[in-house]
Amino acid sequence: MAEEKGGAVDQSVVLGGLSTSALLAELQRRSDCQDAPHRRYIFIGPPGSGKGTHAPRLSTAACGLCHLSTGDILRSVVASGSDLGKKLKTTMDSGGLVDDPTMIEVVKTGIAGPTCKKGFILDGFPRTVEQASKLDEMLAEQKVKLDAVVNFKIDDSVLTERIVGRRVHPASGRSYHVKFAPPKVDGKDDVTGEPLVHRTDDTEAALQKRLGKFHSETKPVIGYYGSKGILKTIEADKPMKAVWAQIERELALARK
């Protein structure tokens, strides 16, 4: 039973692992989220720019948007064993590139999933202007549109240290860094305690190849969305808290 202090109930009393005040705050958050509008975002930037770090945080702040990483979607569809999954597996196992119509179908499948009922954050797609155009067509067919595209602006020189020290929780996509954002327990995910992995493409040599692709194919996408008036550019070389503050500020309309 809650103890009284000076005739008032002690609000720090723990109920089911939560204090009364925390429980009330969570109930209020859930109530607010019931009426929250659907939101659709794209995170664009080079590898190591912070997209994977801030997408889960925005997902929570925006009342449960799903974070759709292209790689995660592809692996999920392959694991499903569907006809599309079998087609993708054949292509990927042979080292081939997934064509644009198939990628659009994959993204469409991901967006239609039950976890995306409040909206989504696309990370890693579109990679080209052609893909961006196809995505617009697909969303137009569904009579919806993007709310904002967040451009993580950062110099190439900053990325090497970030990439080489990155560690990832494969199941959730949560991202850590051995120096800048270490987990509470070395090598373990903060939430599940499961092992973190150092991905095979998180090396300096692999980074240079990926950056070349980004500058030649993906950077023009920034101009494409800039011309549509929905581009929000943040300085991604800042400390993590400062980057998140920029995201909050740029997407303030989404939080009204």
ROMARLO-293091 format. One line per 4 residues: number of its first residue (from 0); their letters; for each residue x, y, z of N, C-alpha, C. Coordinates in steps of 0.2 Angstrom, whole numbers, plus 5000, padded with zeros to 4 digits. Layout:
NUM) A) X/Y/Z/X/Y/Z/X/Y/Z ~ ...
This chain:
0) MAEE) 5004/4994/5000/5000/5000/5000/5004/5006/5000 ~ 5002/5011/4997/5006/5017/4996/5006/5021/5003 ~ 5012/5023/5005/5013/5027/5011/5011/5034/5010 ~ 5008/5037/5015/5007/5044/5015/5012/5048/5018
4) KGGA) 5013/5054/5015/5018/5059/5018/5014/5066/5019 ~ 5013/5067/5025/5009/5074/5026/5002/5073/5024 ~ 4999/5067/5024/4992/5067/5021/4992/5066/5014 ~ 4997/5066/5010/4997/5065/5003/5000/5058/5001
8) VDQS) 4998/5055/4996/5000/5049/4994/5007/5050/4991 ~ 5012/5046/4993/5019/5046/4990/5019/5044/4983 ~ 5020/5049/4978/5020/5047/4971/5026/5043/4968 ~ 5031/5042/4973/5036/5038/4970/5035/5031/4972
12) VVLG) 5029/5029/4975/5028/5022/4976/5028/5018/4969 ~ 5031/5012/4969/5032/5009/4963/5026/5004/4962 ~ 5023/5004/4957/5018/5000/4955/5019/4996/4949 ~ 5020/4989/4950/5022/4985/4944/5028/4987/4941
16) GLST) 5033/4989/4944/5039/4991/4942/5040/4999/4939 ~ 5034/5002/4940/5034/5009/4938/5031/5013/4944 ~ 5034/5019/4945/5032/5024/4950/5025/5026/4947 ~ 5021/5029/4952/5014/5031/4950/5015/5037/4945
20) SALL) 5019/5041/4946/5020/5047/4941/5022/5044/4934 ~ 5027/5039/4934/5029/5036/4928/5023/5033/4924 ~ 5019/5029/4928/5013/5026/4926/5008/5030/4923 ~ 5007/5036/4926/5002/5041/4924/5005/5044/4917
24) AELQ) 5011/5045/4917/5014/5048/4911/5014/5044/4905 ~ 5015/5037/4906/5014/5032/4901/5007/5032/4899 ~ 5002/5032/4903/4995/5032/4901/4993/5038/4897 ~ 4996/5044/4899/4995/5050/4895/4998/5049/4888
28) RRSD) 5004/5046/4888/5007/5046/4881/5003/5041/4877 ~ 5001/5036/4879/4997/5031/4875/4990/5034/4873 ~ 4987/5038/4877/4981/5042/4876/4983/5047/4870 ~ 4988/5050/4871/4990/5055/4865/4991/5052/4859
32) CQDA) 4994/5046/4859/4996/5042/4853/4990/5040/4849 ~ 4985/5038/4853/4979/5036/4849/4976/5041/4844 ~ 4977/5047/4845/4975/5052/4841/4980/5055/4836 ~ 4987/5053/4837/4992/5055/4833/4991/5054/4826
36) PHRR) 4993/5059/4822/4992/5057/4814/4997/5053/4812 ~ 4996/5049/4806/5000/5045/4803/5006/5050/4800 ~ 5012/5047/4800/5018/5051/4798/5022/5046/4794 ~ 5025/5049/4788/5030/5045/4784/5036/5049/4782
40) YIFI) 5042/5046/4784/5048/5050/4784/5053/5046/4780 ~ 5058/5049/4777/5064/5046/4774/5070/5048/4778 ~ 5074/5044/4780/5081/5046/4782/5086/5045/4777 ~ 5090/5050/4775/5095/5049/4769/5101/5052/4772
44) GPPG) 5107/5048/4770/5113/5050/4772/5118/5045/4771 ~ 5125/5046/4771/5130/5041/4770/5130/5036/4775 ~ 5133/5030/4775/5134/5025/4780/5138/5029/4786 ~ 5135/5027/4792/5138/5030/4798/5136/5037/4800
48) SGKG) 5131/5040/4796/5129/5047/4797/5124/5047/4803 ~ 5122/5041/4806/5117/5042/4812/5110/5040/4810 ~ 5109/5038/4804/5102/5036/4803/5099/5030/4807 ~ 5103/5025/4808/5101/5019/4812/5101/5021/4819
52) THAP) 5104/5026/4821/5104/5027/4828/5098/5031/4830 ~ 5096/5036/4826/5090/5040/4828/5084/5038/4825 ~ 5083/5033/4820/5077/5031/4818/5073/5028/4824 ~ 5076/5023/4828/5072/5020/4833/5069/5025/4838
56) RLST) 5073/5031/4839/5071/5036/4844/5065/5040/4841 ~ 5066/5041/4835/5060/5045/4832/5054/5040/4831 ~ 5055/5034/4830/5049/5029/4830/5045/5030/4837 ~ 5049/5030/4842/5045/5030/4849/5042/5037/4850
60) AACG) 5046/5042/4848/5044/5049/4849/5038/5051/4845 ~ 5037/5048/4839/5032/5049/4835/5026/5044/4835 ~ 5026/5040/4841/5020/5036/4843/5020/5029/4839 ~ 5026/5027/4838/5026/5020/4835/5027/5019/4828
64) LCHL) 5030/5024/4824/5032/5023/4817/5036/5017/4817 ~ 5035/5013/4811/5040/5007/4810/5046/5010/4807 ~ 5052/5007/4808/5058/5009/4805/5060/5003/4800 ~ 5060/5005/4794/5061/5000/4788/5067/5002/4785
68) STGD) 5072/4997/4787/5079/4997/4784/5078/4993/4778 ~ 5081/4995/4772/5080/4991/4766/5083/4984/4767 ~ 5089/4984/4770/5092/4977/4771/5088/4973/4776 ~ 5085/4976/4781/5081/4972/4785/5074/4969/4782
72) ILRS) 5071/4973/4777/5065/4971/4774/5067/4966/4769 ~ 5073/4966/4765/5075/4961/4761/5076/4954/4764 ~ 5079/4955/4770/5080/4948/4774/5074/4945/4776 ~ 5069/4950/4778/5063/4947/4781/5059/4944/4775
76) VVAS) 5058/4947/4770/5055/4944/4764/5058/4938/4762 ~ 5064/4937/4762/5067/4931/4760/5066/4926/4765 ~ 5066/4927/4771/5064/4922/4777/5057/4920/4777 ~ 5053/4924/4774/5045/4922/4773/5044/4916/4769
80) GSDL) 5049/4915/4764/5048/4910/4760/5042/4911/4754 ~ 5040/4917/4754/5035/4919/4749/5038/4918/4742 ~ 5034/4919/4737/5036/4919/4730/5041/4925/4729 ~ 5039/4931/4731/5044/4936/4731/5050/4935/4735
84) GKKL) 5050/4932/4740/5056/4930/4744/5060/4925/4741 ~ 5057/4920/4737/5061/4916/4733/5065/4919/4728 ~ 5061/4924/4724/5064/4927/4719/5070/4932/4721 ~ 5069/4935/4727/5075/4939/4730/5081/4935/4732
88) KTTM) 5079/4929/4735/5085/4925/4737/5089/4922/4731 ~ 5086/4921/4726/5090/4919/4720/5094/4924/4717 ~ 5091/4931/4717/5095/4936/4715/5101/4938/4720 ~ 5099/4938/4726/5105/4940/4731/5110/4935/4732
92) DSGG) 5108/4928/4731/5113/4923/4732/5118/4923/4726 ~ 5116/4925/4720/5120/4926/4715/5124/4932/4714 ~ 5123/4937/4719/5127/4943/4720/5124/4948/4715 ~ 5118/4947/4712/5115/4952/4708/5111/4958/4712
96) LVDD) 5110/4963/4708/5106/4969/4711/5099/4968/4710 ~ 5095/4970/4716/5088/4969/4715/5085/4975/4711 ~ 5081/4973/4706/5079/4979/4701/5074/4983/4705 ~ 5073/4989/4702/5069/4994/4705/5061/4992/4706
100) PTMI) 5058/4989/4701/5051/4987/4702/5051/4982/4708 ~ 5056/4977/4708/5055/4973/4714/5057/4976/4721 ~ 5061/4981/4721/5062/4985/4727/5056/4988/4729 ~ 5053/4991/4724/5046/4995/4726/5041/4990/4729
104) EVVK) 5041/4984/4726/5036/4979/4729/5038/4977/4736 ~ 5045/4976/4737/5047/4975/4743/5045/4980/4749 ~ 5047/4986/4747/5045/4992/4751/5037/4992/4752 ~ 5034/4991/4747/5026/4991/4748/5024/4986/4753
108) TGIA) 5027/4980/4752/5025/4974/4757/5027/4976/4764 ~ 5033/4980/4765/5035/4982/4772/5030/4987/4775 ~ 5028/4992/4771/5024/4997/4773/5017/4994/4775 ~ 5015/4989/4771/5008/4986/4772/5008/4982/4779
112) GPTC) 5014/4981/4782/5014/4977/4788/5010/4980/4794 ~ 5008/4976/4799/5004/4978/4804/5008/4983/4809 ~ 5015/4982/4809/5019/4987/4813/5019/4994/4810 ~ 5017/4995/4804/5017/5001/4801/5011/5005/4800
116) KKGF) 5006/5003/4805/4999/5006/4804/4999/5014/4806 ~ 5004/5016/4810/5005/5023/4811/5009/5027/4807 ~ 5013/5023/4802/5017/5027/4798/5024/5023/4798 ~ 5029/5026/4794/5035/5023/4794/5041/5028/4793
120) ILDG) 5047/5025/4794/5053/5029/4793/5057/5024/4788 ~ 5058/5027/4782/5062/5023/4777/5070/5024/4778 ~ 5074/5019/4779/5081/5020/4780/5085/5016/4774 ~ 5088/5019/4770/5092/5015/4764/5088/5015/4758
124) FPRT) 5082/5018/4758/5078/5018/4751/5074/5025/4751 ~ 5074/5028/4746/5077/5026/4739/5084/5028/4739 ~ 5088/5024/4735/5095/5026/4733/5096/5030/4727 ~ 5091/5030/4723/5092/5034/4716/5086/5038/4715
128) VEQA) 5087/5043/4711/5081/5047/4709/5076/5043/4706 ~ 5077/5038/4702/5072/5034/4699/5068/5030/4704 ~ 5072/5028/4709/5068/5024/4714/5064/5029/4718 ~ 5066/5035/4719/5062/5041/4723/5056/5042/4719
132) SKLD) 5056/5043/4712/5051/5044/4708/5046/5038/4708 ~ 5048/5032/4708/5044/5026/4709/5040/5026/4715 ~ 5044/5028/4721/5041/5028/4727/5035/5033/4727 ~ 5036/5039/4725/5031/5044/4724/5025/5041/4721
136) EMLA) 5026/5037/4715/5020/5035/4712/5016/5029/4716 ~ 5020/5025/4719/5017/5020/4724/5013/5023/4729 ~ 5016/5029/4733/5012/5032/4738/5006/5036/4735 ~ 5007/5039/4729/5001/5042/4726/4995/5037/4725
140) EQKV) 4997/5031/4723/4992/5026/4722/4988/5024/4729 ~ 4992/5025/4734/4989/5024/4741/4985/5030/4744 ~ 4986/5036/4740/4983/5042/4742/4986/5045/4748 ~ 4993/5044/4749/4997/5046/4755/5003/5050/4752
144) KLDA) 5006/5053/4756/5012/5057/4754/5017/5057/4760 ~ 5024/5058/4758/5029/5059/4763/5028/5066/4767 ~ 5030/5066/4773/5029/5072/4777/5036/5075/4777 ~ 5041/5072/4777/5048/5075/4777/5053/5070/4775
148) VVNF) 5059/5072/4772/5065/5069/4771/5070/5072/4775 ~ 5073/5068/4780/5079/5071/4784/5085/5069/4781 ~ 5089/5074/4779/5096/5073/4776/5101/5074/4781 ~ 5105/5068/4783/5110/5068/4788/5117/5070/4784
152) KIDD) 5118/5077/4785/5124/5080/4781/5130/5079/4786 ~ 5135/5076/4783/5142/5075/4786/5147/5074/4781 ~ 5153/5076/4783/5159/5075/4779/5162/5068/4779 ~ 5164/5066/4773/5167/5059/4773/5172/5058/4778
156) SVLT) 5176/5063/4780/5182/5062/4784/5180/5060/4791 ~ 5174/5062/4793/5171/5060/4800/5169/5053/4800 ~ 5168/5050/4795/5164/5043/4795/5168/5037/4796 ~ 5175/5037/4795/5179/5031/4796/5179/5029/4803
160) ERIV) 5180/5033/4808/5180/5031/4815/5173/5029/4817 ~ 5168/5032/4814/5161/5030/4816/5160/5023/4814 ~ 5161/5022/4808/5160/5015/4805/5164/5009/4808 ~ 5170/5010/4808/5174/5005/4811/5172/5003/4818
164) GRRV) 5170/5008/4822/5168/5006/4829/5161/5005/4830 ~ 5157/5004/4825/5150/5003/4825/5149/4996/4827 ~ 5144/4994/4831/5141/4988/4833/5134/4988/4833 ~ 5131/4982/4831/5124/4982/4829/5120/4976/4832
168) HPAS) 5114/4977/4835/5110/4972/4837/5106/4970/4831 ~ 5107/4964/4828/5104/4962/4822/5096/4962/4822 ~ 5094/4959/4827/5086/4958/4828/5082/4965/4827 ~ 5085/4970/4831/5081/4976/4832/5084/4982/4827
172) GRSY) 5090/4981/4825/5093/4986/4821/5096/4992/4826 ~ 5096/4991/4832/5099/4996/4837/5106/4996/4836 ~ 5109/5002/4836/5116/5003/4834/5120/5007/4840 ~ 5126/5004/4841/5130/5007/4846/5137/5009/4843
176) HVKF) 5141/5011/4847/5148/5013/4845/5153/5012/4851 ~ 5158/5009/4850/5163/5007/4855/5166/5013/4859 ~ 5166/5019/4855/5168/5025/4859/5163/5030/4860 ~ 5159/5031/4855/5154/5037/4855/5147/5035/4859
180) APPK) 5145/5029/4858/5139/5027/4861/5139/5019/4863 ~ 5144/5018/4868/5145/5011/4870/5138/5008/4874 ~ 5137/5001/4873/5132/4998/4877/5134/4998/4884 ~ 5129/4997/4888/5130/4997/4896/5134/4991/4897
184) VDGK) 5134/4986/4894/5138/4980/4895/5142/4979/4888 ~ 5148/4978/4889/5152/4978/4883/5150/4972/4878 ~ 5148/4973/4872/5147/4968/4867/5139/4965/4868 ~ 5135/4969/4872/5128/4966/4873/5123/4972/4872
188) DDVT) 5118/4970/4869/5112/4975/4868/5109/4977/4875 ~ 5108/4983/4875/5105/4986/4881/5099/4983/4883 ~ 5094/4982/4878/5088/4979/4880/5087/4972/4881 ~ 5090/4968/4876/5089/4961/4877/5095/4957/4880
192) GEPL) 5101/4960/4880/5107/4957/4883/5110/4952/4877 ~ 5107/4952/4871/5110/4948/4866/5116/4951/4863 ~ 5120/4947/4860/5127/4949/4857/5126/4954/4852 ~ 5130/4959/4852/5131/4964/4846/5136/4961/4841
196) VHRT) 5135/4963/4835/5139/4961/4830/5143/4967/4826 ~ 5149/4965/4824/5153/4970/4820/5152/4968/4812 ~ 5148/4971/4809/5146/4969/4802/5152/4969/4797 ~ 5152/4964/4793/5158/4963/4789/5159/4969/4784
200) DDTE) 5154/4973/4783/5155/4979/4778/5157/4985/4782 ~ 5158/4985/4789/5160/4990/4793/5167/4991/4793 ~ 5170/4991/4788/5178/4992/4787/5179/4998/4783 ~ 5185/5001/4784/5187/5007/4780/5187/5006/4772
204) AALQ) 5189/5000/4770/5189/4998/4763/5182/4998/4760 ~ 5178/4995/4764/5171/4994/4762/5167/5001/4762 ~ 5169/5005/4767/5166/5012/4767/5168/5016/4761 ~ 5174/5016/4759/5176/5020/4753/5171/5018/4747
208) KRLG) 5170/5011/4746/5166/5009/4740/5159/5011/4741 ~ 5156/5011/4747/5149/5013/4749/5149/5021/4748 ~ 5154/5024/4750/5153/5032/4749/5153/5034/4742 ~ 5157/5030/4738/5157/5031/4731/5150/5030/4728
212) KFHS) 5147/5025/4730/5140/5024/4727/5135/5029/4730 ~ 5136/5031/4736/5132/5036/4739/5132/5043/4735 ~ 5139/5045/4734/5139/5051/4730/5137/5051/4723 ~ 5138/5046/4720/5136/5045/4713/5129/5044/4712
216) ETKP) 5126/5040/4716/5119/5038/4715/5114/5041/4720 ~ 5115/5042/4726/5111/5044/4731/5110/5051/4732 ~ 5116/5054/4732/5116/5062/4733/5111/5066/4729 ~ 5111/5064/4723/5106/5067/4719/5098/5067/4721
220) VIGY) 5097/5062/4725/5090/5061/4728/5089/5067/4733 ~ 5094/5070/4736/5094/5075/4741/5091/5081/4737 ~ 5093/5082/4731/5091/5088/4727/5084/5087/4725 ~ 5082/5080/4723/5075/5079/4721/5070/5080/4726
224) YGSK) 5072/5079/4732/5067/5080/4738/5067/5088/4740 ~ 5073/5091/4739/5074/5098/4740/5069/5102/4736 ~ 5068/5100/4730/5064/5103/4725/5057/5103/4727 ~ 5055/5098/4731/5048/5096/4733/5046/5100/4739
228) GILK) 5051/5103/4742/5050/5107/4748/5049/5103/4755 ~ 5051/5097/4755/5050/5093/4761/5057/5090/4764 ~ 5063/5093/4761/5069/5091/4764/5071/5095/4770 ~ 5073/5091/4775/5076/5094/4782/5083/5092/4782
232) TIEA) 5088/5097/4782/5095/5095/4783/5097/5096/4790 ~ 5101/5091/4793/5103/5092/4799/5111/5091/4799 ~ 5115/5094/4803/5122/5093/4804/5123/5087/4808 ~ 5125/5082/4805/5125/5075/4808/5132/5074/4811
236) DKPM) 5137/5079/4810/5143/5078/4814/5143/5080/4821 ~ 5138/5082/4823/5137/5085/4830/5136/5079/4835 ~ 5137/5080/4842/5136/5075/4847/5129/5072/4846 ~ 5128/5066/4848/5121/5063/4847/5115/5067/4850
240) KAVW) 5116/5070/4856/5111/5074/4859/5109/5080/4854 ~ 5114/5083/4852/5113/5089/4847/5110/5087/4841 ~ 5112/5081/4838/5108/5079/4832/5101/5078/4833 ~ 5100/5074/4839/5093/5073/4840/5089/5079/4841
244) AQIE) 5092/5084/4845/5088/5091/4846/5087/5094/4839 ~ 5091/5093/4834/5090/5096/4827/5084/5092/4824 ~ 5084/5086/4825/5078/5082/4822/5072/5084/4825 ~ 5072/5085/4832/5066/5087/4835/5063/5094/4833
248) RELA) 5068/5098/4832/5066/5105/4829/5064/5105/4822 ~ 5067/5101/4818/5065/5101/4811/5058/5098/4810 ~ 5057/5093/4814/5050/5089/4813/5045/5091/4818 ~ 5046/5097/4821/5042/5100/4826/5034/5099/4824
252) LARK) 5033/5101/4818/5026/5101/4816/5023/5094/4817 ~ 5027/5088/4816/5024/5082/4817/5023/5080/4824 ~ 5024/5085/4829/5023/5083/4836/5018/5088/4839 ~ 5014/5091/4835/5009/5096/4838/5003/5091/4840
